[in-house]
């Protein structure tokens, strides 16, 4: 969030001075994307993500708990699927077989993830795409933690005092 705010502030200042830095826009977009994925994973663990309770509010406590377990299990399965997709996409074994040469890897597999570069920053895009496997792995960990809590296999972790104070105000 600090990087994003700093980038936007720098962008405003340089544009006001008539010397815009065009790479700032791209940098801000990447900061926002990374922040979104990290925030989504954190919100899922803290159970601050969106929930539709129209159905579960009308169910018995036991059935509502089963629905919660099913929803959490769906999150874990999605995260596992995303992790498998990232493994196939990044293909670290294929890259190793190509001698960690992105050009040779792309020529053999037609997977250009290690040869593409960003428009204005000229960064390797695979570094920016790392947020996807990071997100998948963190969602697996957070989803399993939530699943253990939902099934009663682990005690439910209490939120921080600040969050509890916010709930008391609302």
Backbone as ProteinMPNN parsed JSONL, in Angstrom:
{"seq_chain_A": "XXXXXXXXXXXXXXXXXXXXXXXXXXXXXXXXXXXXXXXXXXXXXXXXXXXXXXXXXXXXXXXXXXXXXXXXXXXXXXXXXXXXXXXXXXXXXXXXXXXXXXXXXXXXXXXXXXXXXXXXXXXXXXXXXXXXXXXXXXXXXXXXXXXXXXXXXXXXXXXXXXXXXXXXXX", "coords_chain_A": {"N_chain_A": [[0.828, -1.186, 0.0], [1.986, 1.181, 0.729], [3.936, 1.488, -1.269], [2.246, 1.79, -3.501], [0.804, 4.144, -2.829], [2.957, 5.948, -2.646], [3.893, 5.833, -5.296], [1.735, 6.893, -6.729], [1.604, 9.457, -5.644], [4.136, 10.434, -6.419], [3.736, 10.35, -9.176], [1.715, 12.287, -9.483], [3.108, 14.57, -8.651], [5.263, 14.716, -10.534], [3.878, 14.993, -12.928], [2.589, 17.414, -12.485], [4.773, 19.087, -12.45], [5.414, 19.029, -15.069], [7.023, 17.045, -16.042], [6.419, 14.158, -16.585], [6.661, 10.784, -15.428], [6.441, 8.007, -17.162], [6.551, 5.311, -16.564], [5.6, 5.048, -14.033], [2.822, 4.693, -13.964], [2.476, 2.032, -14.85], [3.906, 0.698, -12.852], [2.322, 1.344, -10.618], [-0.02, -0.031, -11.258], [0.868, -2.716, -11.104], [1.558, -2.792, -8.399], [-0.983, -2.5, -7.303], [-2.249, -4.841, -8.2], [-0.712, -6.863, -6.917], [-1.235, -6.128, -4.266], [-3.972, -6.6, -4.156], [-4.2, -9.423, -4.455], [-2.728, -10.33, -2.211], [-4.197, -9.124, -0.179], [-6.689, -10.38, -0.573], [-6.164, -13.033, 0.143], [-5.453, -12.711, 2.837], [-7.818, -11.597, 3.861], [-9.541, -13.754, 3.494], [-8.533, -15.588, 5.35], [-8.978, -14.201, 7.743], [-11.631, -14.194, 7.683], [-13.027, -12.088, 6.61], [-13.941, -11.852, 4.149], [-16.352, -11.706, 1.452], [-19.589, -12.927, 2.135], [-22.468, -14.748, 1.467], [-25.266, -14.905, 3.217], [-27.885, -15.463, 3.009], [-29.034, -17.967, 2.469], [-27.777, -19.716, 4.365], [-28.52, -18.517, 6.73], [-31.101, -19.301, 7.144], [-30.968, -21.946, 7.665], [-30.634, -24.854, 9.798], [-28.457, -24.871, 12.694], [-26.584, -27.01, 12.491], [-26.743, -27.778, 9.777], [-26.062, -25.366, 8.586], [-23.44, -25.176, 9.45], [-22.35, -27.342, 8.047], [-22.66, -26.362, 5.465], [-20.91, -24.225, 5.606], [-18.486, -25.594, 5.912], [-18.442, -26.883, 3.424], [-18.239, -24.675, 1.705], [-15.753, -23.626, 2.492], [-14.142, -25.789, 1.857], [-14.428, -25.716, -0.9], [-13.002, -23.372, -1.471], [-10.413, -24.217, -0.778], [-10.062, -26.264, -2.666], [-10.183, -24.745, -5.025], [-7.869, -23.184, -4.662], [-5.917, -25.189, -4.674], [-6.24, -26.085, -7.309], [-5.467, -23.766, -8.677], [-2.796, -23.663, -7.873], [-1.787, -25.963, -9.126], [-2.202, -25.214, -11.799], [-0.43, -23.028, -11.916], [1.984, -24.379, -11.506], [2.111, -25.885, -13.86], [2.161, -23.8, -15.708], [4.434, -22.195, -15.037], [6.329, -24.188, -15.124], [8.772, -25.312, -13.783], [10.468, -27.555, -13.873], [10.75, -28.043, -16.611], [12.031, -25.691, -17.313], [14.424, -26.034, -15.946], [15.394, -28.263, -17.334], [15.93, -27.02, -19.705], [18.212, -25.773, -19.113], [17.917, -23.476, -17.601], [17.555, -21.447, -19.39], [15.697, -19.067, -20.791], [15.039, -18.523, -23.489], [15.623, -20.936, -24.839], [13.839, -22.592, -23.493], [11.379, -21.417, -24.229], [11.484, -21.86, -26.993], [11.304, -24.612, -27.111], [8.91, -25.237, -25.789], [6.957, -23.384, -26.448], [6.116, -21.661, -24.526], [6.229, -18.605, -23.326], [6.754, -17.316, -20.957], [9.121, -16.761, -19.578], [10.509, -15.099, -21.243], [9.15, -12.803, -21.87], [8.734, -9.262, -21.405], [7.937, -6.361, -19.44], [6.036, -3.447, -20.497], [6.899, -0.628, -20.039], [8.57, -0.626, -17.793], [10.347, -2.618, -18.329], [10.765, -5.044, -17.036], [11.167, -8.518, -16.261], [8.381, -10.464, -16.916], [7.688, -12.791, -15.573], [8.488, -12.512, -12.961], [6.67, -10.71, -11.913], [4.378, -12.21, -12.224], [4.647, -14.032, -10.228], [3.022, -13.576, -8.076], [0.745, -15.077, -8.374], [1.31, -17.956, -7.836], [2.138, -17.507, -5.194], [-0.175, -16.474, -4.039], [-1.863, -18.707, -4.433], [-0.62, -20.679, -2.817], [-0.729, -19.434, -0.287], [-3.491, -19.239, 0.002], [-4.141, -21.944, 0.102], [-2.954, -22.683, 2.553], [-4.3, -20.898, 4.314], [-6.933, -21.636, 3.77], [-6.981, -24.328, 4.591], [-6.466, -23.954, 7.312], [-8.807, -22.549, 8.014], [-10.637, -24.542, 7.383], [-9.983, -26.536, 9.226], [-10.781, -25.209, 11.547], [-13.521, -24.894, 10.988], [-14.427, -27.539, 10.988], [-14.024, -28.232, 13.562], [-11.678, -29.386, 14.321], [-9.593, -27.871, 15.13], [-9.132, -25.195, 17.45], [-11.056, -22.208, 17.077], [-9.458, -19.334, 15.976], [-9.184, -16.273, 17.59], [-9.986, -12.967, 16.526], [-7.963, -9.95, 16.281], [-7.631, -7.516, 18.947], [-8.195, -4.983, 18.015], [-9.857, -5.436, 15.801], [-12.037, -6.6, 17.111], [-12.864, -4.42, 18.609], [-13.68, -2.717, 16.565], [-15.885, -4.166, 15.64], [-17.539, -3.953, 17.837], [-18.199, -1.28, 17.764], [-19.671, -1.159, 15.419]], "CA_chain_A": [[0.0, 0.0, 0.0], [2.904, 2.319, 0.777], [4.499, 1.645, -2.614], [1.198, 2.314, -4.378], [0.57, 5.55, -2.472], [4.14, 6.712, -3.049], [3.939, 5.91, -6.759], [0.702, 7.825, -7.19], [2.037, 10.8, -5.244], [5.228, 10.802, -7.323], [3.13, 10.575, -10.483], [1.036, 13.589, -9.433], [4.116, 15.64, -8.579], [6.02, 14.852, -11.778], [2.979, 15.524, -13.957], [2.381, 18.826, -12.172], [5.992, 19.803, -12.829], [5.576, 18.932, -16.51], [8.014, 16.007, -16.365], [5.812, 12.897, -16.14], [7.388, 9.518, -15.524], [5.398, 7.134, -17.693], [6.629, 3.989, -15.973], [4.905, 5.059, -12.74], [1.483, 4.126, -14.15], [2.602, 0.586, -14.894], [4.325, 0.282, -11.521], [1.158, 1.45, -9.735], [-0.921, -1.136, -11.59], [1.424, -3.945, -10.544], [1.403, -2.695, -6.942], [-2.399, -2.74, -6.995], [-2.523, -6.259, -8.427], [-0.104, -7.624, -5.82], [-1.961, -5.802, -3.046], [-5.274, -7.253, -4.221], [-4.051, -10.851, -4.179], [-2.312, -10.51, -0.819], [-5.35, -8.754, 0.642], [-7.739, -11.405, -0.696], [-5.759, -14.182, 0.948], [-5.54, -12.316, 4.243], [-9.231, -11.447, 4.212], [-10.136, -15.088, 3.587], [-8.13, -16.183, 6.628], [-9.631, -13.471, 8.826], [-13.072, -14.334, 7.432], [-13.576, -10.777, 6.288], [-14.335, -11.888, 2.75], [-17.79, -11.617, 1.243], [-20.342, -14.146, 2.387], [-23.905, -14.618, 1.247], [-25.852, -15.663, 4.314], [-29.326, -15.559, 2.798], [-29.401, -19.372, 2.593], [-27.326, -20.323, 5.623], [-29.256, -17.906, 7.834], [-32.378, -19.992, 7.287], [-30.7, -23.356, 7.938], [-30.348, -25.223, 11.192], [-27.023, -24.66, 12.976], [-25.782, -28.122, 11.985], [-26.711, -27.695, 8.316], [-25.292, -24.155, 8.255], [-22.027, -25.526, 9.648], [-21.97, -28.194, 6.911], [-22.539, -25.471, 4.3], [-19.664, -23.475, 5.798], [-17.399, -26.528, 5.604], [-18.448, -27.084, 1.967], [-17.724, -23.448, 1.084], [-14.318, -23.555, 2.774], [-13.52, -26.844, 1.054], [-14.395, -25.203, -2.276], [-11.887, -22.425, -1.532], [-9.178, -25.008, -0.773], [-9.965, -26.933, -3.968], [-9.826, -23.71, -6.0], [-6.463, -22.831, -4.457], [-5.124, -26.32, -5.166], [-6.309, -26.039, -8.774], [-4.638, -22.65, -9.115], [-1.402, -24.048, -7.668], [-1.443, -26.898, -10.204], [-2.106, -24.42, -13.026], [0.816, -22.265, -11.849], [3.086, -25.326, -11.707], [2.158, -26.189, -15.293], [2.478, -22.582, -16.446], [5.826, -21.83, -14.79], [7.075, -25.38, -15.539], [10.163, -25.196, -13.316], [11.274, -28.7, -14.324], [11.064, -27.791, -18.018], [13.036, -24.626, -17.348], [15.69, -26.652, -15.519], [15.855, -29.103, -18.438], [16.435, -26.115, -20.738], [19.409, -25.114, -18.586], [17.49, -22.17, -17.097], [17.626, -20.515, -20.519], [14.325, -18.747, -21.176], [14.876, -18.623, -24.943], [15.568, -22.361, -25.185], [12.585, -23.09, -22.929], [10.294, -20.925, -25.081], [11.582, -22.526, -28.287], [10.912, -26.006, -26.988], [7.561, -25.424, -25.237], [6.105, -22.272, -26.866], [5.711, -20.97, -23.309], [7.111, -17.441, -23.359], [6.692, -16.631, -19.663], [10.449, -16.323, -19.129], [11.124, -14.199, -22.225], [8.367, -11.57, -21.991], [9.133, -8.147, -20.557], [6.876, -5.367, -19.301], [6.064, -2.39, -21.513], [7.723, 0.548, -19.75], [9.575, -0.928, -16.771], [11.262, -3.591, -18.928], [11.014, -6.115, -16.077], [10.706, -9.841, -16.674], [7.007, -10.604, -16.431], [7.519, -13.934, -14.683], [8.658, -12.045, -11.583], [5.395, -10.119, -11.521], [3.382, -13.283, -12.175], [4.868, -14.856, -9.031], [1.949, -13.371, -7.113], [-0.259, -16.141, -8.516], [1.613, -19.099, -6.965], [2.152, -17.054, -3.796], [-1.59, -16.418, -3.652], [-2.392, -20.072, -4.365], [-0.072, -21.35, -1.634], [-1.27, -18.822, 0.934], [-4.904, -19.623, 0.103], [-4.179, -23.34, 0.554], [-2.665, -22.667, 3.989], [-5.401, -20.239, 5.017], [-8.144, -22.442, 3.602], [-6.88, -25.508, 5.463], [-6.639, -23.462, 8.682], [-10.236, -22.29, 8.181], [-11.331, -25.831, 7.335], [-9.768, -27.173, 10.53], [-11.648, -24.509, 12.497], [-14.923, -25.182, 10.661], [-14.756, -28.919, 11.344], [-13.812, -28.404, 14.991], [-10.408, -30.073, 14.554], [-8.707, -26.886, 15.754], [-9.941, -24.106, 18.029], [-11.175, -21.011, 16.241], [-8.561, -18.258, 16.393], [-9.892, -15.016, 17.789], [-9.423, -11.817, 15.821], [-7.214, -9.031, 17.142], [-8.441, -6.633, 19.786], [-8.647, -3.855, 17.206], [-11.004, -5.874, 15.012], [-13.151, -6.776, 18.019], [-13.344, -3.09, 18.955], [-14.424, -2.231, 15.411], [-17.172, -4.855, 15.603], [-18.357, -3.419, 18.922], [-18.701, 0.023, 17.317], [-20.694, -1.393, 14.402]], "C_chain_A": [[0.876, 1.254, 0.0], [3.523, 2.567, -0.593], [3.482, 2.254, -3.574], [0.946, 3.788, -4.092], [1.735, 6.431, -2.891], [4.229, 6.887, -4.551], [2.922, 6.917, -7.285], [1.082, 9.26, -6.834], [3.17, 11.294, -6.139], [4.685, 11.114, -8.723], [2.445, 11.944, -10.539], [2.056, 14.72, -9.452], [4.845, 15.817, -9.908], [5.142, 15.364, -12.91], [2.726, 17.011, -13.735], [3.585, 19.659, -12.592], [6.266, 19.74, -14.331], [6.611, 17.916, -16.951], [7.471, 14.638, -15.94], [6.743, 11.701, -16.354], [6.359, 8.46, -15.93], [5.412, 5.737, -17.066], [5.886, 3.899, -14.645], [3.515, 4.438, -12.862], [1.533, 2.596, -14.124], [2.99, 0.038, -13.523], [3.148, 0.302, -10.547], [0.161, 0.325, -9.999], [-0.413, -2.438, -10.98], [1.34, -3.942, -9.018], [-0.029, -3.021, -6.536], [-2.752, -4.216, -7.161], [-1.963, -7.098, -7.282], [-0.873, -7.391, -4.527], [-3.324, -6.5, -3.016], [-5.17, -8.731, -3.877], [-3.647, -11.114, -2.73], [-3.47, -10.192, 0.12], [-6.455, -9.797, 0.596], [-7.409, -12.621, 0.153], [-5.888, -13.882, 2.436], [-6.99, -12.2, 4.691], [-9.927, -12.8, 4.331], [-9.782, -15.729, 4.922], [-8.835, -15.519, 7.798], [-11.154, -13.532, 8.735], [-13.741, -12.972, 7.266], [-13.994, -10.707, 4.829], [-15.858, -11.864, 2.656], [-18.439, -12.964, 1.512], [-21.816, -13.851, 2.153], [-24.573, -15.519, 2.273], [-27.364, -15.819, 4.167], [-29.798, -17.007, 2.975], [-29.027, -19.926, 3.955], [-28.021, -19.726, 6.839], [-30.574, -18.599, 8.108], [-32.201, -21.48, 7.637], [-30.516, -23.601, 9.428], [-28.85, -25.025, 11.437], [-26.141, -25.778, 12.413], [-25.644, -28.07, 10.462], [-25.921, -26.467, 7.86], [-23.798, -24.42, 8.417], [-21.521, -26.401, 8.503], [-21.798, -27.354, 5.647], [-21.26, -24.652, 4.387], [-18.462, -24.345, 5.467], [-17.301, -26.743, 4.098], [-17.872, -25.861, 1.25], [-16.216, -23.328, 1.288], [-13.564, -24.604, 1.968], [-13.423, -26.428, -0.416], [-13.245, -24.218, -2.459], [-10.556, -23.182, -1.603], [-8.99, -25.698, -2.12], [-9.61, -25.943, -5.08], [-8.345, -23.365, -5.887], [-5.542, -23.948, -4.929], [-5.098, -26.345, -6.695], [-5.435, -24.923, -9.329], [-3.157, -22.984, -8.957], [-0.938, -25.019, -8.754], [-1.285, -26.138, -11.521], [-0.804, -23.61, -13.059], [2.025, -23.165, -12.067], [3.23, -25.648, -13.192], [2.615, -24.976, -16.102], [3.953, -22.213, -16.276], [6.78, -22.96, -15.189], [8.536, -25.316, -15.1], [11.04, -26.365, -13.757], [11.679, -28.537, -15.787], [12.121, -26.709, -18.172], [14.401, -25.174, -16.943], [16.261, -27.525, -16.634], [16.42, -28.265, -19.578], [17.673, -25.359, -20.254], [19.14, -23.72, -18.061], [17.669, -21.071, -18.143], [16.204, -20.286, -21.019], [14.066, -18.892, -22.66], [14.752, -20.089, -25.37], [14.269, -22.985, -24.687], [11.415, -22.683, -23.815], [10.308, -21.623, -26.433], [11.104, -23.963, -28.245], [9.441, -26.172, -26.596], [6.534, -24.42, -25.762], [5.465, -21.57, -25.663], [6.697, -19.821, -23.122], [7.146, -16.676, -22.041], [8.049, -16.077, -19.232], [11.139, -15.393, -20.122], [10.376, -12.881, -22.361], [8.857, -10.527, -21.003], [7.975, -7.153, -20.501], [7.102, -4.21, -20.266], [7.049, -1.261, -21.199], [8.805, 0.282, -18.718], [10.667, -1.853, -17.293], [11.701, -4.65, -17.917], [10.584, -7.433, -16.698], [9.321, -10.067, -16.078], [6.839, -11.766, -15.466], [7.673, -13.53, -13.229], [7.349, -11.453, -11.066], [4.302, -11.173, -11.396], [3.549, -14.178, -10.958], [3.779, -14.666, -7.978], [0.905, -14.483, -7.201], [0.1, -17.396, -7.717], [1.696, -18.718, -5.488], [0.729, -17.026, -3.258], [-2.157, -17.828, -3.486], [-1.903, -20.776, -3.101], [-0.619, -20.753, -0.338], [-2.751, -19.152, 1.101], [-5.051, -21.083, 0.53], [-3.976, -23.384, 2.069], [-3.823, -22.057, 4.768], [-6.688, -21.046, 4.925], [-8.126, -23.676, 4.49], [-7.045, -25.095, 6.924], [-8.117, -23.191, 8.958], [-11.027, -23.584, 8.213], [-11.177, -26.579, 8.664], [-10.636, -26.521, 11.611], [-13.115, -24.858, 12.26], [-15.346, -26.58, 11.09], [-14.575, -29.182, 12.835], [-12.519, -29.126, 15.32], [-9.378, -29.159, 15.211], [-9.58, -25.788, 16.349], [-9.94, -22.893, 17.11], [-10.302, -19.91, 16.823], [-9.37, -16.973, 16.492], [-9.206, -13.909, 17.004], [-8.714, -10.912, 16.807], [-8.158, -8.135, 17.913], [-8.988, -5.465, 18.976], [-9.873, -4.24, 16.382], [-12.218, -6.059, 15.911], [-13.725, -5.425, 18.441], [-14.141, -2.495, 17.81], [-15.797, -2.872, 15.332], [-18.086, -4.319, 16.674], [-18.96, -2.077, 18.528], [-19.833, -0.166, 16.328], [-21.837, -2.131, 15.045]], "O_chain_A": [[0.552, 2.254, -0.641], [3.628, 3.711, -1.033], [3.82, 3.131, -4.368], [0.881, 4.596, -5.019], [1.539, 7.523, -3.424], [4.596, 7.957, -5.036], [3.224, 7.701, -8.185], [0.899, 10.171, -7.64], [3.163, 12.448, -6.568], [5.144, 12.055, -9.371], [2.58, 12.671, -11.523], [1.895, 15.703, -10.175], [5.028, 16.946, -10.364], [5.622, 16.102, -13.77], [2.656, 17.78, -14.694], [3.437, 20.798, -13.036], [7.234, 20.328, -14.812], [7.034, 17.922, -18.107], [8.015, 14.023, -15.023], [7.495, 11.632, -17.326], [5.51, 8.071, -15.128], [4.384, 5.059, -17.044], [5.576, 2.802, -14.18], [3.075, 3.729, -11.956], [0.726, 1.952, -13.455], [2.452, -0.98, -13.087], [2.992, -0.616, -9.742], [-0.434, -0.211, -9.064], [-1.195, -3.187, -10.395], [1.079, -4.98, -8.412], [-0.262, -3.725, -5.554], [-3.481, -4.774, -6.34], [-2.664, -7.951, -6.738], [-1.137, -8.33, -3.776], [-3.772, -6.94, -1.957], [-5.967, -9.24, -3.089], [-4.175, -12.027, -2.095], [-3.697, -10.904, 1.098], [-7.09, -10.073, 1.614], [-8.288, -13.176, 0.812], [-6.379, -14.711, 3.202], [-7.346, -12.655, 5.778], [-10.805, -12.974, 5.176], [-10.635, -16.347, 5.558], [-9.246, -16.194, 8.742], [-11.867, -13.0, 9.586], [-14.862, -12.745, 7.72], [-14.356, -9.643, 4.326], [-16.558, -11.988, 3.662], [-17.897, -14.01, 1.156], [-22.336, -12.825, 2.592], [-24.461, -16.744, 2.206], [-28.041, -16.257, 5.097], [-30.85, -17.245, 3.569], [-29.856, -20.537, 4.63], [-28.099, -20.378, 7.88], [-31.109, -18.489, 9.211], [-33.183, -22.183, 7.876], [-30.276, -22.678, 10.206], [-28.063, -25.013, 10.49], [-25.053, -25.502, 11.907], [-24.559, -28.291, 9.924], [-25.197, -26.523, 6.866], [-22.988, -23.948, 7.619], [-20.394, -26.226, 8.039], [-20.893, -27.605, 4.851], [-20.601, -24.407, 3.376], [-17.523, -23.889, 4.814], [-16.2, -26.781, 3.549], [-17.106, -26.001, 0.297], [-15.488, -22.97, 0.362], [-12.475, -24.34, 1.458], [-12.447, -26.752, -1.094], [-12.582, -24.23, -3.497], [-9.678, -22.832, -2.393], [-7.883, -25.717, -2.659], [-8.827, -26.266, -5.973], [-7.648, -23.264, -6.896], [-4.497, -23.68, -5.523], [-4.055, -26.597, -7.3], [-4.744, -25.107, -10.331], [-2.348, -22.626, -9.814], [0.183, -24.905, -9.248], [-0.343, -26.387, -12.274], [-0.154, -23.516, -14.1], [2.983, -22.771, -12.732], [4.342, -25.679, -13.719], [3.367, -25.114, -17.067], [4.644, -21.949, -17.26], [7.925, -22.697, -15.554], [9.437, -25.272, -15.938], [12.235, -26.183, -13.99], [12.808, -28.851, -16.164], [12.992, -26.79, -19.039], [15.417, -24.815, -17.537], [17.471, -27.531, -16.86], [17.279, -28.727, -20.329], [18.126, -24.419, -20.906], [20.03, -22.869, -18.07], [17.904, -19.91, -17.807], [15.583, -21.18, -21.593], [12.99, -19.337, -23.06], [13.881, -20.438, -26.166], [13.668, -23.81, -25.376], [10.552, -23.506, -24.121], [9.247, -21.946, -26.968], [10.562, -24.474, -29.225], [8.794, -27.131, -27.015], [5.339, -24.601, -25.53], [4.401, -20.964, -25.781], [7.864, -20.044, -22.797], [7.53, -15.507, -22.016], [8.112, -15.031, -18.587], [12.255, -14.942, -19.86], [10.919, -11.927, -22.917], [9.331, -10.851, -19.914], [7.138, -7.11, -21.402], [8.202, -4.016, -20.783], [7.935, -0.97, -22.003], [9.863, 0.91, -18.765], [11.778, -1.872, -16.765], [12.848, -5.098, -17.928], [9.72, -7.452, -17.575], [9.116, -9.882, -14.879], [5.942, -11.74, -14.624], [7.058, -14.134, -12.351], [6.972, -11.673, -9.915], [3.404, -11.048, -10.563], [2.679, -15.003, -10.679], [3.628, -15.5, -7.086], [0.252, -14.797, -6.206], [-0.748, -17.875, -6.964], [1.358, -19.526, -4.623], [0.464, -17.498, -2.153], [-2.852, -18.109, -2.509], [-2.694, -21.401, -2.394], [-0.935, -21.485, 0.601], [-3.219, -19.327, 2.226], [-5.992, -21.421, 1.248], [-4.733, -24.041, 2.783], [-4.277, -22.624, 5.761], [-7.445, -21.129, 5.892], [-9.147, -24.031, 5.08], [-7.691, -25.803, 7.696], [-8.627, -23.559, 10.017], [-11.981, -23.713, 8.981], [-12.131, -27.18, 9.159], [-11.161, -27.208, 12.487], [-13.864, -25.089, 13.208], [-16.486, -26.788, 11.506], [-14.94, -30.254, 13.319], [-12.278, -29.45, 16.483], [-8.4, -29.637, 15.785], [-10.646, -25.482, 15.815], [-8.943, -22.597, 16.451], [-10.391, -19.591, 18.008], [-10.14, -16.634, 15.593], [-7.986, -13.918, 16.84], [-8.843, -11.077, 18.02], [-9.335, -8.01, 17.576], [-10.106, -5.008, 19.213], [-10.821, -3.461, 16.276], [-13.329, -5.708, 15.514], [-14.937, -5.295, 18.614], [-15.16, -1.842, 18.036], [-16.774, -2.204, 14.993], [-19.295, -4.23, 16.459], [-20.089, -1.764, 18.906], [-20.831, 0.554, 16.367], [-22.825, -2.441, 14.378]]}, "name": "protein", "num_of_chains": 1, "seq": "XXXXXXXXXXXXXXXXXXXXXXXXXXXXXXXXXXXXXXXXXXXXXXXXXXXXXXXXXXXXXXXXXXXXXXXXXXXXXXXXXXXXXXXXXXXXXXXXXXXXXXXXXXXXXXXXXXXXXXXXXXXXXXXXXXXXXXXXXXXXXXXXXXXXXXXXXXXXXXXXXXXXXXXXXX"}
